[in-house]
């Protein structure tokens, strides 16, 4: 599947995918507010039903991957890799100098995805991610120069 621009009619599907992927999911309304901001962009995969998406914000020459989610039934098919690759390309086209993200230290698959895309650790946020069961989890701050 080839990523395409995320649309407002994707927001319910994006919220469903996010809820399947995270302990503290974002609502369709919250995702819509981010997508509507002039500095944000999103990409999605899947039609007619969304099965994965990435949402980014670009400010002053730096961009951030705010969230990336793939429906568990569609994982291990290269969708997350395609979304990250296309987000990197889009940010570079916009003149962005660097792309940042946070990733939970207990998510080795995501860390591997980002390292494979050229990101490197530049920081650590202690207790950044809340978990439904158990203690909060640290986040790696990662960066990729564009």
Order of alpha helices (4+ residues) and beta strands (2+ residues): beta-alpha-alpha-beta-beta-beta-alpha-beta-alpha-beta-beta
